[in-house]
Amino acid sequence: MPPGRGPEAMTVTHGSPVTIVATDAEDQPTRTPELEALYRGFESELLVPLWTEIGGLMPPSPRSKAVPHLWRWSNLLPLAAQAGEIVPVGRGGERRAIALANPGLGGRPFATPTLWAAIQYLNPGEDAPVHRHTQNAFRFVVEGEGVWTVVDGDPVAMRRGDFLPQAGWHWHGHHNVTDHPMAWIDGLDIPFQYFADSTFFEFGPDEVETREAPERSRSERLWGHPGLRPLTHLEPTPATPLLAYRWEHTDRALAEQLALEAEGHRATVETGHAAVRYTNPTTGGDVLPTLRTEFHRLAPGAETAAVREVGSSVFQIFEGTGQVTVGDLSWSVERGDLFVVPSWQPLSLVTEHGLDLFRFSDTPIFERLHQHRVQHDTTQEISQ
């Protein structure tokens, strides 16, 4: 098989979508008229021999078409604001959401082959109409407040640092009760469900069913008590019933990890690197079936070891500055910036003054398939 050629490179010839090219490569059969005739027969019957495709289909290690890339928040936010002036929110578009398009994925609105990330922008007094879909989703707020997302009639406040999961097939819409716009990032498993042909979508009302704006949602009042579980809800659920993970709790957990490390206790994943995972209180597992979400904090002067992982991830800088290296690329990053780590690309971070990062990944998919692997720096691979 010619280098880089795989099933996606096939073009229509002689009425068949299959094209097989005989080559003089050392690992291929001798190129003869008989071989050419055999390949034409394969094409007419829509057959593809493994020996011409194995290098692309079964490489020695993952070769993602996605590439490492950085999006600057300072560029995204003005464009979103401009869209807010020009593009209405309503049926058809549904959301004023602008997706990150990985430059390696041919212009598709996908951050990675499995993950969608977008900046969403809502003007003062606007409603984003109600709908539901099978895609699992979340919102993460890097700055601002004043929008309430209403999930199955439960109004949930959105504020800086809050993580708001949205399991698939729940009615949800948003409304801005303030006199100023607000932007946040959306994360979904749209590409995964799109390629798996498993997606469903349904319209709801044009406006949210309540314009209440309570300090705490009903889900928080029931589930937002650490280590405590209501006896009326003892069965495990596939996704978290808690609709808001508040910044004050995340911040305190990370600060305490670093404080314990300073006192000589084992509390961080590596020196100067505190991290937490958002979890489903009914299972202790991931908040959503297909998405893992975490928050990482690097203390001033911290540096992480390089890590490779099967599966992809998207990071957003919440606060601070630092240097990010993904594969052969390296960037200086600051508040709001987003970057992509494709499958099996090494990631390392370093900061002089401190760095807070939100992360989401497709890891639960690969763990359920028993295909997840992690390699820390030069250490032995660990299958999980």
C-alpha positions as CSV (number, residue, x, y, z in Angstrom):
1,M,0.0,0.0,0.0
2,P,1.4,3.5,-0.8
3,P,2.3,5.4,2.3
4,G,-0.6,7.2,3.9
5,R,-3.2,5.4,1.8
6,G,-6.2,4.0,3.6
7,P,-9.9,3.4,3.0
8,E,-10.6,7.2,3.2
9,A,-8.4,7.7,0.1
10,M,-10.5,5.5,-2.1
11,T,-12.1,7.3,-5.1
12,V,-14.7,6.2,-7.6
13,T,-13.3,4.5,-10.7
14,H,-15.1,2.4,-13.3
15,G,-18.3,2.9,-11.4
16,S,-16.9,1.4,-8.2
17,P,-16.0,3.3,-5.0
18,V,-13.1,0.9,-4.5
19,T,-9.7,1.6,-6.1
20,I,-6.8,-0.8,-5.6
21,V,-3.4,0.1,-6.9
22,A,-0.7,-2.5,-7.6
23,T,2.7,-1.2,-6.5
24,D,6.3,-2.4,-6.7
25,A,6.7,-2.1,-2.9
26,E,8.8,-4.8,-1.3
27,D,5.9,-6.0,0.9
28,Q,3.5,-6.3,-2.0
29,P,2.8,-9.1,-4.6
30,T,4.7,-8.9,-7.9
31,R,3.0,-6.5,-10.2
32,T,1.8,-8.6,-13.2
33,P,-1.2,-8.4,-15.7
34,E,-2.8,-11.2,-13.7
35,L,-2.5,-9.2,-10.4
36,E,-4.0,-6.1,-12.2
37,A,-6.9,-8.2,-13.5
38,L,-7.4,-9.7,-10.0
39,Y,-7.6,-6.1,-8.5
40,R,-10.1,-5.0,-11.1
41,G,-12.2,-8.1,-10.1
42,F,-12.0,-7.0,-6.5
43,E,-13.1,-3.5,-7.4
44,S,-16.1,-4.7,-9.3
45,E,-17.3,-6.8,-6.4
46,L,-16.5,-4.1,-3.8
47,L,-13.7,-6.1,-2.1
48,V,-10.5,-4.8,-0.6
49,P,-7.5,-7.0,0.2
50,L,-5.9,-6.6,3.6
51,W,-2.4,-6.7,2.2
52,T,-2.8,-3.3,0.5
53,E,-4.4,-1.6,3.5
54,I,-2.8,-3.1,6.6
55,G,-0.4,-0.2,7.1
56,G,-3.2,2.4,7.3
57,L,-5.7,0.2,9.1
58,M,-3.4,-1.4,11.7
59,P,-0.5,1.0,12.5
60,P,2.0,0.1,15.3
61,S,0.5,2.9,17.4
62,P,-2.4,5.4,17.1
63,R,-2.0,7.9,14.2
64,S,-4.8,10.4,14.7
65,K,-5.8,12.6,11.8
66,A,-6.4,15.3,14.4
67,V,-3.4,17.5,15.1
68,P,-2.3,19.5,18.1
69,H,-3.8,23.0,17.9
70,L,-4.3,26.1,20.0
71,W,-7.2,28.6,19.9
72,R,-6.7,32.0,21.5
73,W,-9.6,33.1,23.7
74,S,-8.6,36.7,22.9
75,N,-9.5,35.9,19.2
76,L,-12.6,33.7,19.9
77,L,-14.4,36.1,22.2
78,P,-14.6,39.1,19.8
79,L,-15.8,36.9,17.0
80,A,-18.5,35.4,19.2
81,A,-19.5,39.0,20.2
82,Q,-19.7,39.9,16.5
83,A,-21.9,36.9,15.9
84,G,-24.1,38.1,18.7
85,E,-24.7,41.3,16.8
86,I,-25.5,39.6,13.5
87,V,-26.8,36.1,14.1
88,P,-30.1,35.6,15.9
89,V,-30.8,32.7,18.2
90,G,-33.8,30.6,17.2
91,R,-35.1,27.5,15.4
92,G,-32.7,26.1,12.9
93,G,-29.5,27.2,14.4
94,E,-30.8,26.6,17.9
95,R,-27.6,27.9,19.6
96,R,-25.1,30.7,18.8
97,A,-22.4,28.2,19.2
98,I,-19.1,28.3,17.2
99,A,-17.2,25.1,17.1
100,L,-13.5,24.5,17.1
101,A,-12.5,22.8,13.8
102,N,-9.3,20.8,14.1
103,P,-7.1,21.6,11.1
104,G,-6.4,17.9,10.5
105,L,-10.0,16.9,10.1
106,G,-10.8,18.5,6.8
107,G,-12.9,21.4,7.9
108,R,-15.4,19.4,10.0
109,P,-16.6,21.2,13.1
110,F,-14.8,18.6,15.4
111,A,-12.1,19.4,17.9
112,T,-11.0,15.7,17.7
113,P,-12.5,12.6,16.0
114,T,-14.7,12.1,19.1
115,L,-15.1,15.5,20.8
116,W,-16.9,18.7,20.0
117,A,-15.9,22.0,21.7
118,A,-17.5,25.4,21.0
119,I,-17.9,28.9,22.4
120,Q,-21.5,29.8,23.0
121,Y,-22.7,33.4,23.2
122,L,-26.0,34.6,24.6
123,N,-27.1,38.3,24.5
124,P,-29.0,40.1,27.3
125,G,-32.5,38.9,27.7
126,E,-32.2,36.2,25.1
127,D,-33.6,32.6,25.2
128,A,-31.9,29.7,23.6
129,P,-34.8,27.4,22.7
130,V,-35.5,24.1,24.4
131,H,-34.5,20.9,22.7
132,R,-33.0,17.5,23.6
133,H,-30.5,15.2,21.9
134,T,-28.8,11.9,22.6
135,Q,-25.4,13.6,22.7
136,N,-23.9,14.0,26.2
137,A,-22.9,17.6,26.8
138,F,-21.7,20.1,29.4
139,R,-21.0,23.8,29.9
140,F,-17.9,25.2,31.5
141,V,-17.8,28.9,32.4
142,V,-14.4,30.6,32.1
143,E,-15.8,34.1,32.9
144,G,-19.1,35.9,33.6
145,E,-22.5,35.0,35.0
146,G,-26.1,35.8,34.5
147,V,-27.3,32.9,32.4
148,W,-29.5,30.1,33.8
149,T,-29.7,26.8,31.9
150,V,-33.1,25.1,32.5
151,V,-32.9,21.3,32.5
152,D,-36.2,19.4,32.6
153,G,-37.7,22.5,34.3
154,D,-34.9,22.9,36.8
155,P,-33.1,26.4,36.5
156,V,-29.4,26.1,37.1
157,A,-27.2,29.2,37.5
158,M,-24.0,29.5,35.4
159,R,-21.1,31.3,37.0
160,R,-17.3,31.6,36.5
161,G,-15.6,28.3,37.2
162,D,-18.8,26.2,37.3
163,F,-19.0,22.9,35.5
164,L,-22.5,22.0,34.3
165,P,-23.0,18.5,32.9
166,Q,-26.0,17.7,30.6
167,A,-26.7,14.1,30.0
168,G,-28.2,13.0,26.7
169,W,-32.0,13.1,26.1
170,H,-32.9,15.7,28.7
171,W,-34.9,18.9,27.7
172,H,-32.8,22.0,28.1
173,G,-32.7,25.6,27.1
174,H,-30.9,28.8,28.4
175,H,-32.0,32.3,29.3
176,N,-29.9,35.4,30.1
177,V,-31.6,37.5,32.8
178,T,-29.0,40.3,32.8
179,D,-28.2,43.4,30.8
180,H,-24.9,42.0,29.5
181,P,-23.9,39.1,27.2
182,M,-22.3,35.9,28.4
183,A,-20.0,33.4,26.8
184,W,-18.9,29.9,27.8
185,I,-17.6,26.7,26.3
186,D,-19.8,23.7,25.3
187,G,-18.4,20.2,25.2
188,L,-20.2,17.3,23.6
189,D,-19.6,13.8,22.1
190,I,-21.2,14.9,18.8
191,P,-18.4,13.5,16.5
192,F,-18.5,10.1,18.3
193,Q,-22.3,9.7,17.9
194,Y,-22.2,11.1,14.4
195,F,-19.7,8.5,13.2
196,A,-21.5,5.8,15.2
197,D,-24.9,6.7,13.5
198,S,-26.5,6.8,16.9
199,T,-27.8,10.3,17.2
200,F,-31.4,11.5,17.8
201,F,-32.6,15.1,18.2
202,E,-36.0,16.6,19.1
203,F,-37.3,20.2,19.3
204,G,-39.0,21.5,22.4
205,P,-40.7,24.9,23.2
206,D,-39.3,28.1,21.7
207,E,-38.7,29.5,25.3
208,V,-37.6,27.9,28.5
209,E,-40.5,26.8,30.7
210,T,-39.5,29.0,33.7
211,R,-37.6,32.3,34.0
212,E,-36.9,31.7,37.7
213,A,-33.3,32.4,38.6
214,P,-32.7,30.7,42.0
215,E,-29.3,30.7,43.7
216,R,-29.3,26.9,43.9
217,S,-31.1,24.5,41.5
218,R,-33.2,21.6,42.8
219,S,-30.5,19.2,41.7
220,E,-28.0,20.9,44.0
221,R,-30.4,21.0,46.9
222,L,-30.9,17.2,46.6
223,W,-27.4,16.1,45.5
224,G,-24.9,18.8,46.4
225,H,-23.9,17.6,49.8
226,P,-20.5,15.9,49.9
227,G,-20.6,12.3,51.0
228,L,-24.4,12.4,51.6
229,R,-27.0,10.7,49.4
230,P,-30.8,10.9,49.6
231,L,-32.4,7.6,50.5
232,T,-35.1,8.2,47.9
233,H,-32.5,7.9,45.1
234,L,-30.3,4.8,45.9
235,E,-30.2,3.3,42.4
236,P,-27.2,4.1,40.2
237,T,-27.7,6.3,37.2
238,P,-25.7,6.3,33.9
239,A,-25.0,10.0,34.2
240,T,-24.8,12.4,37.1
241,P,-28.1,13.8,38.6
242,L,-26.1,16.8,39.9
243,L,-26.4,19.6,37.4
244,A,-23.8,22.0,38.7
245,Y,-20.4,21.5,40.2
246,R,-19.5,24.9,41.8
247,W,-16.2,26.6,41.5
248,E,-15.8,27.2,45.2
249,H,-15.8,23.5,45.9
250,T,-13.3,22.8,43.0
251,D,-11.0,25.6,44.1
252,R,-11.0,24.5,47.7
253,A,-10.2,20.8,46.8
254,L,-7.2,21.8,44.7
255,A,-5.9,24.3,47.3
256,E,-6.1,21.6,50.0
257,Q,-4.2,19.1,47.9
258,L,-1.3,21.5,47.5
259,A,-1.5,22.5,51.2
260,L,-1.3,18.8,52.2
261,E,1.7,18.3,49.8
262,A,3.5,21.2,51.5
263,E,2.9,19.5,54.8
264,G,4.6,16.3,53.6
265,H,1.5,14.2,52.8
266,R,0.8,12.4,49.5
267,A,-2.1,14.3,48.0
268,T,-1.0,15.4,44.4
269,V,-0.6,13.4,41.2
270,E,3.0,14.7,40.9
271,T,5.0,17.5,42.7
272,G,3.1,20.7,42.5
273,H,0.3,19.2,40.4
274,A,-3.1,19.0,42.0
275,A,-6.0,17.5,40.1
276,V,-9.7,16.5,40.7
277,R,-12.2,14.6,38.6
278,Y,-15.9,15.4,38.4
279,T,-17.9,12.3,39.4
280,N,-21.4,10.9,39.3
281,P,-22.5,10.8,43.0
282,T,-24.6,7.6,42.3
283,T,-21.6,5.6,41.1
284,G,-18.4,7.4,41.8
285,G,-17.6,7.1,38.1
286,D,-17.5,9.6,35.3
287,V,-20.2,12.3,35.2
288,L,-21.2,11.3,31.7
289,P,-21.0,7.9,29.9
290,T,-18.7,9.1,27.1
291,L,-16.9,12.1,28.6
292,R,-14.4,12.5,31.4
293,T,-14.0,15.9,33.0
294,E,-11.2,17.1,35.3
295,F,-9.6,20.2,36.7
296,H,-5.9,20.6,37.1
297,R,-3.8,23.1,39.1
298,L,-0.1,23.6,38.8
299,A,1.7,25.5,41.6
300,P,4.2,28.2,40.7
301,G,7.3,26.6,39.3
302,A,5.7,23.2,38.6
303,E,6.5,21.1,35.6
304,T,4.7,17.9,34.5
305,A,6.1,14.8,33.1
306,A,5.2,14.0,29.5
307,V,2.1,11.8,29.2
308,R,0.6,9.9,26.3
309,E,-2.9,8.5,26.3
310,V,-5.2,6.6,24.0
311,G,-8.1,8.9,23.2
312,S,-8.2,12.7,22.8
313,S,-8.7,15.6,25.1
314,V,-9.4,19.3,25.1
315,F,-8.1,21.8,27.7
316,Q,-9.1,25.3,28.5
317,I,-6.9,27.6,30.6
318,F,-9.0,28.9,33.5
319,E,-6.4,31.1,35.1
320,G,-2.6,31.8,35.0
321,T,0.0,31.4,32.4
322,G,2.4,28.7,31.3
323,Q,4.0,26.7,28.5
324,V,2.1,23.8,26.9
325,T,3.9,21.2,24.7
326,V,1.8,18.7,22.6
327,G,3.8,16.5,20.3
328,D,6.3,18.7,18.5
329,L,4.4,21.9,19.1
330,S,4.7,24.3,22.0
331,W,2.7,27.4,23.0
332,S,2.6,30.0,25.7
333,V,-0.9,30.1,27.1
334,E,-3.1,32.4,29.1
335,R,-6.7,32.6,30.5
336,G,-9.3,31.2,28.2
337,D,-7.0,29.6,25.6
338,L,-8.1,26.2,24.4
339,F,-5.9,23.4,23.0
340,V,-6.3,19.9,21.7
341,V,-4.3,16.8,22.5
342,P,-4.8,14.1,19.9
343,S,-4.6,10.4,20.7
344,W,-1.1,9.2,21.8
345,Q,0.5,12.6,21.5
346,P,2.7,13.5,24.5
347,L,1.5,16.4,26.6
348,S,3.6,18.3,29.1
349,L,3.1,21.6,31.0
350,V,5.3,24.1,32.8
351,T,4.4,27.3,34.7
352,E,6.4,30.0,36.4
353,H,3.5,31.7,38.2
354,G,0.8,29.0,38.4
355,L,-1.7,27.5,36.0
356,D,-5.3,26.3,36.3
357,L,-6.8,24.1,33.5
358,F,-10.1,22.5,32.8
359,R,-9.9,19.2,30.8
360,F,-12.4,17.0,29.1
361,S,-11.7,13.7,27.2
362,D,-13.2,10.6,25.6
363,T,-11.5,8.3,28.0
364,P,-14.7,6.5,29.3
365,I,-15.3,5.2,25.8
366,F,-11.9,3.5,25.6
367,E,-12.0,2.2,29.1
368,R,-15.3,0.4,28.4
369,L,-13.7,-1.1,25.3
370,H,-10.6,-2.1,27.3
371,Q,-8.5,-0.1,24.8
372,H,-7.3,2.6,27.1
373,R,-3.5,3.0,27.6
374,V,-1.4,5.6,29.4
375,Q,2.4,6.1,29.2
376,H,4.1,8.5,31.6
377,D,7.3,9.9,30.2
378,T,9.7,7.0,29.5
379,T,8.0,4.6,31.9
380,Q,6.3,1.3,30.8
381,E,2.9,1.5,29.3
382,I,0.0,0.9,31.6
383,S,-3.2,-0.7,30.2
384,Q,-6.4,0.3,32.0
